[in-house]
Amino acid sequence: MNAVAEGNPLTRVRDAVWRPTPASMRVLALLGVIGNAGIIGTGGAVRVTESGLGCPEWPRCTGDSLVPTHSPEHPAVNMAIEFGNRMLTFLVLAVGLLVFIAALRLAPRRRGLVWLAAAQPASVVAQAVIGGIVVLTKLHPTSVSLHFLVSPALLIFCVALWVRVGETDEPPRRVVGPAVRRLAGALAAATGLVLVAGTVVTGTGPHAGDAEARRYGFNIEDVTRVHSSLAWVTVALTVTLLVVLHRVRAPAGLRRRALELFALELAQGLIGYVQYFMGVPAALVVLHMLGAALMWIAALRVVLATRTRGPVSPAPEPRLPRRKAHQVLPA
């Protein structure tokens, strides 16, 4: 019976939250990273399918209903997409709460992890409120941009927690010099600016969430050039960092993080130019937004890899009592 209980997935989830280990805590933290990156993709799906007002009310979907109901003004598929995106927010919130509970239950309790974990459910609630403002303002591009940018901001806490769970609480030790750390910080800042510029491109272009939604009054060619120029600056900073890391013989882990970011930048750039010359097809827009989330995660990991606190020692395996040579096991 106990063996059956231990093999039950629900039991494993309960133990990971209520009796967490550093390993299970890291899995939960990774789920937080995946959830908050995934919701960027579903938000992109809402935009490109013009489903931003599929649920025209907030917190209700329509009129007096919390769930989609028949409406002659809003196609069922658009209502389903927008409502599904709202439901995913609750899933991400649930993961954030589980992460927070696990951080409180982790023994010994680590205050830094608790604070990083607490930011996750709090930020998701803030994102839900901003989502309501987006609906009530009929997809004003400023509120839509803010709604998107909350996710990258939240990913800072998610990625930091994911990394910190695998480290000790010793003071951080720098593994590269100040100039390299500043270069990594500038690279992360440039990546953040690329994300901000991307929201302006989306708010100016054809995929703003609804055919009747307001747009920024910029010229789409101009904002696209700014966005692509910032992307090229980011690539240049990454190449510079890779060269510097090779010359100073930086730790292999940091060089690997920088290479991962460079590979994502190349893939993201390819998608960006293809979608531009193909007239911004919807599927590539969603893929480009997911790529932006992955790039941001990679840039954060580069910054965090410039210092270390040392890995957490694995929990010792329980020792079983030794059986005497003449002892006979029961059948």
Phi, psi and omega in degrees: 000317180294323179295322178295317180297319180294331180276354180288124180303322179295323177295320179296319178296316179301314181293323179297330181270316188271331177231063188287151169245166176305324180292313180291327178295324180291325176296316178297319179296322178295322176299324176297320178296313182297316181298317183284335172284321181296324182291338173294320178294317180291327174297324175295322178297323177299318182293309189288340178265006180056044181254011183302330177247026176300323168253100189283354180242166175208136003283349175287161176278308178219137173044250181259010186247135176281340182247162180299136174231167182300132178215127180291342184270343185228116180302147183300322182294322178292322178296319181295320181294313180293318180295322178297322177295322177296318180295325178296328176300319178294326177295316178296322177297318179298317178298318178299320178293320178296319178298317181295316179298317179298321179295324177291326185273345182299132180242128355287151181294137180243110188302320181299321179292323180298317181293319178295321180290323181296331181294335186290303178296326179297319181290325179295321176298317178298321179295322178296320179296316179296324176300322176296321178296322178302315181292314184293333177267011178057045175064043174300133187301329179294315180291325177295317179297316179297320180299319178293315188289344175297323182296312175300324177296318179293327179297336176301313180291320181296313181292319178299318178295315180304317180286315186293330180299328180274004181245166174278181177260019176293157176302142182296140178246123180289135181256354176222169183284172182301322182296320179291322179295320178295322179296319178295321177295319178296324178296317178296319179296319179295321177297320177297321178294326176298318178297316180298314179297326178297324178293327178291320177299314181296319180289346178262331187273199189279348187249067181260007175108339180197145183299329183262002182294148177294154177237159168296150183272022181276163173280127185298326179294320182293313183291330177292321178295319178298315180299313181292325178296317177296324178296318179293324175299319179297317178297317180298318178295323179294315178298317178300316179297318179299317179296315181296317180298324177292319184290323181271002180054054180294160178305147184301324181298318180292318179296324178294319178298319180292322177295321178299317179297317180298318179297319178294323179296318179296315179296319180294320178296320178299314179298318181299314181289324178296315182292329179294312183283344178264008178082029175058063177294147187301315184299320180289331177297315179297316179297322179294323179290321175296321177298323177298319178296317180294322176299318181295318178298316180296320179295320177296321179293327176298312180299314182292336180280354178281357176217163180214153173244002183088145182287149175289135178290136178296147179296136180295142179288138178298136182269128179275147178296140181286138180269135178293153185297326184269358183289133180257126180285144178294147180291000000 
